[in-house]
Amino acid sequence: MKKILMMVVAAMMATVSVNAQQMFIKPMVGGTLSTLTGQDDSKMKFGLVGGAEFGYHVSEPFAVTAGVLVSMQGAKQKDSELIMDASTSMTYLNIPVLANYYIIPGLAVKAGIQPGFMLSQKAKYTMGGHDYEETSKDHVKTFDFSIPIGLSYEFSDFVIDARYNLGLTKVNKDSKLLDKDMKNSVIMLTLGYKIPF
């Protein structure tokens, strides 16, 4: 009876260990380089990103993740016809859902979908020698949808993640005011720490 009990306890511990290895949470922080496609003379803008992703290892080479990330995005612009030194800053709450395929242990390719919700927007620009600042979201869409693709590498539970988020929805709401079909284009590099549970 004692041996059977020991075997049952050992089996339960093994099951808990396997499940712990299958599910994980990954806090992550890093930076973004973003721009707006369709905008003349658009330059990259640096921002910060942070949040966490939850993951599940479906099989040895395959995992799915879903996360919540606060991301600073936008673009810079210099010397257009009327405006000089313009800067657009947008903060999004992004929800990436990704499929991760491990080519070799530790190295994964990933792709998925990412809905995003604008938290704040600020535009600064110089026109006619005067500085202006605009914080209204009346002329921009508060919902964004993009396709994230990237690579990640894991070492000692740390994860380096590089992604490109291809924006599919227009940022501008009023095409009469902004006749360009601007979309988000974001490069993201983060460092995370994988915690099994």
MARBA-3410 file (N, C-alpha, C, O; in Angstrom, 1 decimal):
197
0.8,-1.2,0.0,0.0,0.0,0.0,0.9,1.3,0.0,0.6,2.2,-0.7 ~ 1.9,1.2,0.8,2.8,2.4,0.9,3.5,2.6,-0.5,3.6,3.8,-0.9 ~ 3.9,1.6,-1.2,4.5,1.7,-2.5,3.5,2.3,-3.5,3.9,3.2,-4.3 ~ 2.3,1.8,-3.4,1.2,2.4,-4.4,1.0,3.8,-4.1,0.9,4.6,-5.0 ~ 0.9,4.2,-2.8,0.7,5.6,-2.5,1.9,6.5,-3.0,1.7,7.6,-3.5
3.1,6.0,-2.8,4.3,6.7,-3.3,4.2,6.9,-4.8,4.6,7.9,-5.3 ~ 3.8,5.8,-5.5,3.7,5.9,-7.0,2.6,6.9,-7.4,2.8,7.7,-8.4 ~ 1.5,7.0,-6.7,0.5,7.9,-7.0,1.0,9.3,-6.8,0.7,10.2,-7.6 ~ 1.6,9.6,-5.7,2.2,10.9,-5.4,3.2,11.3,-6.4,3.2,12.5,-6.9 ~ 4.1,10.4,-6.8,5.1,10.6,-7.8,4.4,11.0,-9.2,4.9,11.9,-9.9
3.4,10.3,-9.5,2.7,10.5,-10.8,2.0,11.9,-10.7,2.0,12.6,-11.7 ~ 1.4,12.2,-9.6,0.8,13.6,-9.5,1.8,14.7,-9.6,1.6,15.7,-10.2 ~ 3.0,14.5,-8.9,4.0,15.5,-9.0,4.5,15.6,-10.5,4.8,16.7,-10.9 ~ 4.6,14.5,-11.2,5.1,14.6,-12.6,4.1,15.3,-13.4,4.4,16.1,-14.3 ~ 2.8,15.1,-13.2,1.7,15.8,-13.9,1.7,17.3,-13.7,1.6,18.0,-14.6
1.9,17.6,-12.4,2.0,19.1,-12.1,3.2,19.7,-12.7,3.1,20.8,-13.2 ~ 4.3,19.0,-12.8,5.6,19.5,-13.4,5.4,19.7,-14.9,5.8,20.7,-15.4 ~ 4.7,18.7,-15.5,4.5,18.8,-17.0,3.6,20.0,-17.3,3.8,20.8,-18.2 ~ 2.5,20.1,-16.5,1.6,21.3,-16.7,2.2,22.6,-16.5,2.0,23.6,-17.2 ~ 3.1,22.6,-15.5,3.8,23.9,-15.2,4.7,24.3,-16.3,4.9,25.4,-16.6
5.3,23.3,-17.0,6.2,23.6,-18.1,5.3,24.0,-19.4,5.8,24.7,-20.2 ~ 4.0,23.6,-19.4,3.2,23.9,-20.6,2.7,25.3,-20.5,2.6,26.0,-21.6 ~ 2.4,25.9,-19.3,1.8,27.2,-19.2,2.8,28.2,-18.6,3.6,27.8,-17.7 ~ 2.8,29.4,-19.1,3.7,30.4,-18.6,3.2,31.8,-18.7,2.3,32.1,-19.5 ~ 3.8,32.7,-17.9,3.5,34.1,-18.1,4.9,34.8,-18.4,5.9,34.4,-17.8
4.9,35.8,-19.2,6.2,36.4,-19.6,6.0,37.9,-19.5,5.6,38.6,-20.4 ~ 6.4,38.6,-18.3,6.5,40.0,-18.3,7.6,40.5,-19.3,8.6,39.8,-19.4 ~ 7.4,41.6,-19.9,8.3,42.0,-21.0,8.4,43.5,-21.1,7.4,44.2,-20.8 ~ 9.5,44.1,-21.4,9.7,45.5,-21.6,10.7,45.8,-22.7,11.6,44.9,-22.9 ~ 10.6,46.9,-23.3,11.5,47.2,-24.4,11.2,48.5,-25.1,10.7,49.4,-24.5
11.6,48.6,-26.4,11.5,49.8,-27.1,10.8,49.6,-28.5,10.8,48.4,-29.0 ~ 10.3,50.7,-29.1,9.7,50.6,-30.4,10.4,51.7,-31.3,10.8,52.7,-30.8 ~ 10.4,51.3,-32.6,10.8,52.3,-33.6,9.6,52.3,-34.6,9.3,51.3,-35.2 ~ 8.9,53.4,-34.6,7.6,53.4,-35.4,7.6,54.6,-36.4,8.3,55.6,-36.3 ~ 6.7,54.4,-37.4,6.5,55.5,-38.4,5.0,55.3,-38.9,4.4,54.3,-38.5
4.6,56.2,-39.7,3.3,56.1,-40.3,3.5,56.0,-41.8,4.0,56.9,-42.5 ~ 3.0,54.9,-42.4,3.1,54.7,-43.9,2.1,55.7,-44.5,1.1,56.0,-44.0 ~ 2.5,56.1,-45.7,1.6,57.0,-46.5,1.8,58.5,-46.1,1.1,59.3,-46.7 ~ 2.7,58.8,-45.2,3.0,60.1,-44.8,4.3,60.6,-45.4,5.3,59.9,-45.3 ~ 4.2,61.7,-46.1,5.4,62.2,-46.8,6.5,62.5,-45.8,6.3,63.1,-44.8
7.8,62.1,-46.2,8.9,62.5,-45.3,8.8,62.0,-43.9,9.3,62.6,-43.0 ~ 8.1,60.9,-43.7,7.9,60.3,-42.3,9.2,59.7,-41.8,9.9,59.0,-42.5 ~ 9.6,60.0,-40.6,10.8,59.5,-40.0,10.4,58.6,-38.8,9.4,58.8,-38.2 ~ 11.4,57.7,-38.4,11.1,56.8,-37.3,11.1,57.6,-36.0,11.8,58.6,-35.8 ~ 10.3,57.1,-35.1,10.1,57.7,-33.8,10.4,56.6,-32.7,9.8,55.5,-32.8
11.2,56.9,-31.7,11.5,55.9,-30.6,10.4,56.0,-29.5,10.0,57.1,-29.2 ~ 10.0,54.9,-29.0,9.1,54.8,-27.9,9.4,53.6,-27.0,10.3,52.9,-27.2 ~ 8.6,53.5,-26.0,8.7,52.4,-25.0,7.5,51.4,-25.1,6.5,51.8,-25.6 ~ 7.7,50.2,-24.7,6.7,49.2,-24.7,6.8,48.3,-23.5,8.0,48.0,-23.1 ~ 5.7,47.9,-22.9,5.8,47.1,-21.7,4.5,46.3,-21.5,3.4,46.8,-21.9
4.6,45.2,-20.8,3.4,44.4,-20.5,3.7,43.0,-20.2,4.7,42.7,-19.7 ~ 2.8,42.1,-20.6,3.0,40.7,-20.3,2.3,39.8,-21.3,1.2,40.3,-21.9 ~ 2.8,38.6,-21.5,2.1,37.7,-22.4,1.9,36.4,-21.6,2.7,36.0,-20.8 ~ 0.8,35.7,-21.9,0.5,34.4,-21.3,0.6,33.4,-22.5,0.2,33.6,-23.6 ~ 1.2,32.2,-22.1,1.5,31.3,-23.2,1.2,29.8,-22.8,1.1,29.5,-21.6
1.0,29.0,-23.8,0.7,27.6,-23.6,1.4,26.8,-24.6,1.2,27.0,-25.8 ~ 2.2,25.8,-24.2,2.9,24.9,-25.1,2.0,23.8,-25.5,1.7,22.9,-24.7 ~ 1.4,23.9,-26.7,0.5,22.9,-27.2,1.3,21.6,-27.5,0.8,20.5,-27.2 ~ 2.5,21.7,-28.0,3.4,20.5,-28.2,4.8,21.0,-28.1,5.0,22.2,-27.8 ~ 5.7,20.1,-28.3,7.1,20.5,-28.1,7.6,21.7,-29.0,8.2,22.6,-28.6
7.2,21.6,-30.3,7.7,22.8,-31.2,6.7,23.9,-31.3,7.0,24.9,-32.0 ~ 5.5,23.8,-30.7,4.4,24.8,-31.0,3.8,25.3,-29.7,3.5,24.6,-28.8 ~ 3.7,26.7,-29.6,3.1,27.4,-28.5,2.2,28.5,-29.0,2.4,29.0,-30.1 ~ 1.2,28.8,-28.2,0.4,30.0,-28.5,0.5,31.0,-27.4,0.6,30.6,-26.2 ~ 0.5,32.3,-27.7,0.6,33.3,-26.7,-0.5,34.4,-26.9,-0.9,34.7,-28.1
-0.9,35.0,-25.8,-1.8,36.2,-25.9,-1.3,37.2,-24.9,-1.0,36.8,-23.7 ~ -1.2,38.4,-25.2,-0.7,39.4,-24.3,-1.4,40.7,-24.3,-2.4,40.9,-25.0 ~ -1.0,41.5,-23.3,-1.4,42.9,-23.2,-0.2,43.8,-23.1,0.6,43.7,-22.1 ~ 0.0,44.7,-24.1,1.1,45.5,-24.1,0.7,47.0,-24.3,-0.2,47.3,-25.1 ~ 1.3,47.9,-23.5,1.2,49.3,-23.7,2.3,49.8,-24.6,3.5,49.6,-24.2
2.0,50.3,-25.7,3.1,50.7,-26.7,3.0,52.1,-27.2,1.9,52.6,-27.5 ~ 4.1,52.8,-27.1,4.3,54.2,-27.6,4.7,54.1,-29.1,5.7,53.6,-29.4 ~ 3.8,54.7,-29.9,4.0,54.7,-31.4,3.9,56.1,-31.9,3.6,57.1,-31.2 ~ 4.1,56.2,-33.2,3.9,57.5,-33.9,4.9,57.7,-35.0,5.4,56.8,-35.6 ~ 5.3,59.0,-35.3,6.2,59.3,-36.3,6.7,60.7,-36.2,6.1,61.6,-35.5
7.8,61.0,-36.9,8.3,62.4,-37.0,8.3,62.8,-38.4,8.3,61.9,-39.3 ~ 8.2,64.1,-38.7,8.2,64.6,-40.0,8.9,65.9,-40.1,8.7,66.8,-39.2 ~ 9.7,66.2,-41.1,10.4,67.4,-41.2,10.2,68.0,-42.6,10.2,67.3,-43.6 ~ 10.1,69.3,-42.6,10.1,70.1,-43.9,9.1,69.6,-44.9,9.5,69.4,-46.1 ~ 7.8,69.6,-44.6,6.8,69.4,-45.6,6.5,70.7,-46.2,7.2,71.7,-45.9
5.5,70.8,-47.0,5.2,72.1,-47.7,4.8,73.2,-46.7,5.2,74.3,-46.9 ~ 4.0,72.8,-45.7,3.5,73.8,-44.8,4.0,73.7,-43.4,4.1,74.6,-42.6 ~ 4.3,72.4,-43.0,4.6,72.1,-41.6,6.1,71.7,-41.5,6.6,70.9,-42.3 ~ 6.7,72.1,-40.4,8.1,71.7,-40.1,8.1,71.1,-38.7,7.4,71.5,-37.8 ~ 9.1,70.2,-38.5,9.3,69.6,-37.2,8.0,69.1,-36.6,7.7,69.4,-35.4
7.3,68.2,-37.3,6.1,67.7,-36.7,6.4,66.3,-36.0,7.3,65.6,-36.4 ~ 5.7,66.1,-35.0,5.8,64.8,-34.2,4.4,64.3,-33.8,3.7,65.1,-33.1 ~ 4.1,63.1,-34.1,2.9,62.5,-33.7,3.2,61.4,-32.7,3.9,60.5,-33.0 ~ 2.6,61.5,-31.5,2.8,60.4,-30.5,1.4,59.8,-30.2,0.5,60.5,-29.9 ~ 1.4,58.5,-30.3,0.2,57.7,-30.0,0.5,56.6,-29.0,1.5,55.8,-29.2
-0.3,56.4,-28.0,-0.1,55.3,-27.1,-1.3,54.3,-27.2,-2.4,54.7,-27.2 ~ -0.9,53.0,-27.5,-1.9,52.0,-27.7,-1.9,50.9,-26.6,-0.8,50.6,-26.0 ~ -3.0,50.4,-26.3,-3.1,49.1,-25.6,-3.3,48.0,-26.6,-4.4,47.9,-27.2 ~ -2.2,47.3,-26.9,-2.3,46.2,-27.9,-2.5,44.9,-27.3,-2.0,44.6,-26.2 ~ -3.2,44.0,-28.0,-3.5,42.6,-27.6,-3.0,41.7,-28.6,-3.8,41.2,-29.5
-1.7,41.3,-28.6,-1.2,40.4,-29.6,-1.6,38.9,-29.3,-1.4,38.5,-28.2 ~ -2.0,38.2,-30.3,-2.3,36.8,-30.2,-1.5,36.1,-31.3,-1.7,36.3,-32.5 ~ -0.5,35.3,-30.8,0.5,34.7,-31.7,0.7,33.2,-31.7,0.5,32.6,-30.6 ~ 1.0,32.7,-32.8,1.4,31.3,-32.9,2.9,31.3,-33.0,3.5,32.0,-33.8 ~ 3.5,30.4,-32.1,5.0,30.4,-32.0,5.5,29.0,-32.4,5.0,28.0,-31.9
6.3,28.9,-33.4,6.9,27.6,-33.8,8.4,27.6,-33.6,9.1,28.5,-34.1 ~ 8.8,26.6,-32.8,10.3,26.5,-32.4,11.0,25.7,-33.5,10.8,24.5,-33.7 ~ 11.9,26.4,-34.2,12.7,25.8,-35.3,13.7,24.9,-34.7,13.9,23.7,-35.1 ~ 14.4,25.4,-33.6,15.3,24.6,-32.8,15.0,25.0,-31.4,14.3,26.0,-31.1 ~ 15.4,24.2,-30.4,15.1,24.6,-29.0,15.6,26.1,-28.7,16.8,26.4,-28.9
14.6,26.9,-28.2,14.9,28.2,-27.8,14.7,29.3,-28.9,14.5,30.4,-28.6 ~ 14.7,28.9,-30.2,14.5,29.8,-31.3,13.1,29.6,-31.9,12.9,28.5,-32.5 ~ 12.3,30.6,-31.9,10.9,30.5,-32.4,10.6,31.6,-33.5,11.1,32.7,-33.3 ~ 9.9,31.2,-34.5,9.3,32.2,-35.4,7.8,32.4,-35.0,7.2,31.4,-34.5 ~ 7.3,33.6,-35.2,5.9,33.8,-34.7,5.2,34.7,-35.6,5.8,35.6,-36.3
3.9,34.6,-35.6,3.0,35.4,-36.4,1.6,35.3,-35.8,1.3,34.3,-35.2 ~ 0.8,36.4,-36.1,-0.6,36.3,-35.5,-1.3,37.6,-35.9,-1.1,38.2,-36.9 ~ -2.2,38.0,-35.0,-3.1,39.2,-35.1,-2.9,40.1,-33.9,-2.6,39.6,-32.8 ~ -3.2,41.4,-34.1,-3.1,42.3,-32.9,-4.1,43.4,-33.0,-3.8,44.4,-33.7 ~ -5.2,43.3,-32.3,-6.0,44.5,-32.2,-5.4,45.4,-31.2,-4.8,45.0,-30.2
-5.7,46.7,-31.4,-5.1,47.7,-30.5,-6.1,48.9,-30.3,-6.9,49.2,-31.1 ~ -6.0,49.5,-29.1,-7.0,50.5,-28.7,-6.2,51.7,-28.3,-5.3,51.7,-27.4 ~ -6.4,52.9,-28.9,-5.6,54.1,-28.6,-6.0,54.6,-27.2,-7.2,54.9,-26.9 ~ -5.0,54.9,-26.4,-5.2,55.4,-25.1,-5.0,56.9,-25.1,-5.7,57.7,-24.4 ~ -4.0,57.4,-25.9,-3.8,58.9,-26.0,-3.1,59.2,-27.3,-2.5,58.4,-28.0
-3.3,60.5,-27.7,-2.7,61.0,-28.9,-2.2,62.4,-28.7,-2.9,63.2,-28.2 ~ -1.0,62.7,-29.3,-0.6,64.1,-29.2,0.2,64.4,-30.5,1.1,63.6,-30.9 ~ -0.1,65.5,-31.1,0.6,66.0,-32.3,1.2,67.4,-32.0,0.5,68.3,-31.5 ~ 2.5,67.5,-32.2,3.2,68.8,-32.1,3.8,69.1,-33.5,4.3,68.3,-34.2 ~ 3.7,70.4,-33.8,4.2,70.8,-35.1,4.5,72.4,-35.1,3.9,73.1,-34.3
5.3,72.8,-36.0,5.6,74.2,-36.2,5.1,74.6,-37.6,5.4,74.0,-38.6 ~ 4.3,75.7,-37.6,3.7,76.2,-38.9,3.7,77.7,-38.9,3.2,78.3,-37.9 ~ 4.3,78.3,-39.9,4.3,79.7,-40.0,5.1,80.4,-38.8,4.9,81.5,-38.4 ~ 6.1,79.6,-38.3,7.0,80.1,-37.2,6.3,80.0,-35.9,6.9,80.5,-34.9 ~ 5.2,79.4,-35.8,4.5,79.2,-34.5,4.4,77.7,-34.1,4.3,76.9,-35.0
4.5,77.4,-32.8,4.4,76.0,-32.3,3.0,75.7,-32.0,2.3,76.6,-31.3 ~ 2.5,74.5,-32.3,1.2,74.1,-32.0,1.2,72.7,-31.4,2.1,71.9,-31.6 ~ 0.2,72.4,-30.6,0.0,71.1,-30.0,-1.4,70.7,-30.0,-2.3,71.5,-29.7 ~ -1.7,69.5,-30.5,-3.1,69.0,-30.6,-3.2,67.6,-29.9,-2.4,66.7,-30.2 ~ -4.1,67.5,-29.0,-4.3,66.3,-28.2,-5.7,65.6,-28.5,-5.9,64.6,-27.9
-6.5,66.2,-29.3,-7.8,65.7,-29.6,-7.7,64.4,-30.5,-6.8,64.3,-31.3 ~ -8.6,63.4,-30.2,-8.6,62.2,-31.0,-9.7,62.3,-32.0,-10.2,61.2,-32.6 ~ -10.3,63.5,-32.3,-11.4,63.6,-33.2,-11.1,63.2,-34.6,-11.9,62.7,-35.3 ~ -9.8,63.4,-35.0,-9.5,63.1,-36.4,-8.7,61.8,-36.6,-8.2,61.5,-37.7 ~ -8.6,61.0,-35.5,-7.9,59.7,-35.7,-8.8,58.6,-35.2,-9.7,58.8,-34.3
-8.6,57.4,-35.7,-9.3,56.2,-35.3,-8.7,55.7,-34.0,-7.5,55.6,-33.8 ~ -9.6,55.3,-33.1,-9.1,54.8,-31.8,-8.9,53.3,-31.8,-8.4,52.7,-30.8 ~ -9.3,52.6,-32.9,-9.0,51.2,-33.0,-8.0,50.9,-34.1,-8.1,51.5,-35.2 ~ -7.1,50.0,-33.8,-6.0,49.7,-34.8,-5.9,48.2,-34.9,-6.1,47.5,-33.9 ~ -5.6,47.7,-36.1,-5.5,46.3,-36.3,-4.2,46.0,-37.1,-4.0,46.6,-38.1
-3.4,45.1,-36.6,-2.1,44.9,-37.3,-1.7,43.4,-37.3,-2.3,42.6,-36.5 ~ -0.8,43.1,-38.1,-0.3,41.7,-38.2,1.2,41.7,-37.7,2.1,42.2,-38.3 ~ 1.4,41.1,-36.5,2.8,41.0,-36.0,3.5,39.7,-36.5,2.9,38.6,-36.5 ~ 4.7,39.9,-36.9,5.6,38.7,-37.3,6.9,39.0,-36.6,7.4,40.1,-36.4 ~ 7.6,37.9,-36.3,8.9,38.1,-35.6,9.6,36.8,-35.3,9.3,35.7,-35.7
10.7,37.0,-34.5,11.5,35.9,-33.9,11.8,36.1,-32.5,11.7,37.3,-32.0 ~ 12.0,35.1,-31.7,12.4,35.2,-30.3,13.4,34.1,-30.0,13.5,33.0,-30.6 ~ 14.3,34.4,-29.0,15.3,33.5,-28.6,15.3,33.4,-27.1,15.3,34.5,-26.4 ~ 15.2,32.2,-26.5,15.2,32.0,-25.1,16.5,31.5,-24.6,17.1,30.6,-25.2 ~ 16.9,32.0,-23.4,18.1,31.5,-22.7,17.9,31.7,-21.2,17.7,32.9,-20.8
18.0,30.7,-20.5,17.9,30.7,-19.0,16.6,31.5,-18.6,16.7,32.3,-17.7 ~ 15.5,31.2,-19.2,14.2,31.8,-18.9,14.0,33.2,-19.4,13.0,33.8,-19.3 ~ 15.1,33.8,-19.9,15.0,35.1,-20.5,14.7,35.0,-22.0,15.1,34.0,-22.6 ~ 13.9,35.9,-22.5,13.4,35.9,-23.9,13.7,37.2,-24.6,13.2,38.2,-24.2 ~ 14.5,37.2,-25.7,14.7,38.3,-26.5,13.7,38.2,-27.7,13.7,37.2,-28.4
12.9,39.2,-27.9,11.8,39.1,-28.9,11.9,40.3,-29.8,12.0,41.5,-29.4 ~ 11.9,40.0,-31.1,12.0,41.1,-32.2,10.8,40.9,-33.1,10.5,39.8,-33.6 ~ 10.0,42.0,-33.2,8.8,41.9,-34.1,8.6,43.1,-35.0,9.2,44.2,-34.7 ~ 7.9,42.8,-36.1,7.4,43.9,-36.9,5.9,43.9,-37.0,5.3,42.8,-37.3 ~ 5.3,45.0,-36.6,3.8,45.0,-36.6,3.4,45.8,-37.9,3.6,47.0,-38.0
2.7,45.1,-38.8,2.3,45.7,-40.0,0.8,46.2,-39.8,-0.1,45.4,-39.7 ~ 0.6,47.5,-39.8,-0.7,48.1,-39.6,-1.6,47.9,-40.8,-1.2,48.1,-42.0 ~ -2.8,47.5,-40.6,-3.8,47.2,-41.7,-4.9,48.3,-41.7,-5.6,48.5,-42.8 ~ -5.1,49.0,-40.6,-6.2,50.0,-40.6,-5.6,51.4,-40.7,-4.5,51.6,-40.2 ~ -6.4,52.3,-41.2,-6.0,53.7,-41.4,-6.0,54.3,-40.0,-6.9,54.1,-39.2
-5.0,55.2,-39.7,-4.9,55.9,-38.5,-5.9,57.1,-38.6,-6.5,57.5,-37.6 ~ -5.9,57.8,-39.7,-6.7,59.0,-39.8,-8.1,58.7,-40.1,-8.5,57.8,-40.9 ~ -9.0,59.4,-39.4,-10.5,59.3,-39.6,-11.0,60.1,-40.7,-11.9,59.7,-41.4 ~ -10.6,61.4,-40.7,-11.1,62.4,-41.7,-10.2,62.5,-42.9,-9.1,63.2,-42.8 ~ -10.5,61.9,-44.0,-9.7,61.9,-45.2,-9.6,63.3,-45.8,-8.8,63.6,-46.6
-10.6,64.2,-45.5,-10.6,65.5,-46.0,-9.5,66.4,-45.3,-8.9,67.2,-45.9 ~ -9.3,66.1,-44.0,-8.3,66.8,-43.3,-6.9,66.2,-43.6,-6.0,67.0,-43.8 ~ -6.8,64.9,-43.5,-5.6,64.2,-43.8,-5.8,63.3,-45.0,-6.4,62.2,-44.8 ~ -5.4,63.7,-46.2,-5.7,63.0,-47.4,-4.8,61.8,-47.6,-4.9,61.1,-48.6 ~ -3.9,61.5,-46.6,-3.1,60.3,-46.7,-3.7,59.2,-46.0,-4.2,59.3,-44.9
-3.5,58.0,-46.5,-4.0,56.8,-45.8,-2.9,56.3,-45.0,-2.2,55.3,-45.3 ~ -2.7,56.9,-43.8,-1.6,56.6,-42.9,-1.9,55.3,-42.1,-3.1,55.1,-41.6 ~ -0.9,54.4,-42.0,-1.1,53.2,-41.2,0.2,53.0,-40.3,1.3,53.5,-40.7 ~ 0.0,52.4,-39.2,1.1,52.2,-38.3,2.1,51.2,-38.8,1.7,50.2,-39.4 ~ 3.3,51.4,-38.6,4.4,50.5,-39.0,5.4,50.5,-37.8,6.1,51.5,-37.6
5.5,49.4,-37.1,6.2,49.4,-35.8,7.2,48.2,-35.7,6.9,47.1,-36.0 ~ 8.5,48.6,-35.4,9.5,47.6,-35.0,9.6,47.6,-33.5,9.7,48.6,-32.9 ~ 9.5,46.4,-32.9,9.5,46.2,-31.5,10.6,45.2,-31.0,10.7,44.1,-31.5 ~ 11.4,45.7,-30.1,12.4,44.8,-29.5,12.2,44.8,-28.0,12.2,45.8,-27.3 ~ 12.0,43.6,-27.4,11.7,43.5,-25.9,12.6,42.4,-25.3,13.2,41.5,-26.0
12.7,42.5,-24.0,13.4,41.5,-23.2,12.3,41.0,-22.2,11.7,41.9,-21.4 ~ 12.1,39.7,-22.1,11.1,39.2,-21.2,11.7,38.1,-20.3,12.8,37.6,-20.5 ~ 10.9,37.7,-19.3,11.3,36.6,-18.4,10.2,35.6,-18.3,9.1,36.0,-17.9 ~ 10.4,34.4,-18.7,9.4,33.3,-18.8,9.2,32.7,-17.4,10.2,32.1,-16.9 ~ 8.0,32.7,-16.9,7.7,32.2,-15.6,6.7,31.0,-15.7,5.5,31.3,-16.0
7.1,29.8,-15.6,6.1,28.7,-15.7,5.1,28.7,-14.5,5.5,29.1,-13.4 ~ 3.9,28.2,-14.7,3.0,28.1,-13.6,2.0,26.9,-14.0,1.1,26.6,-13.1
END
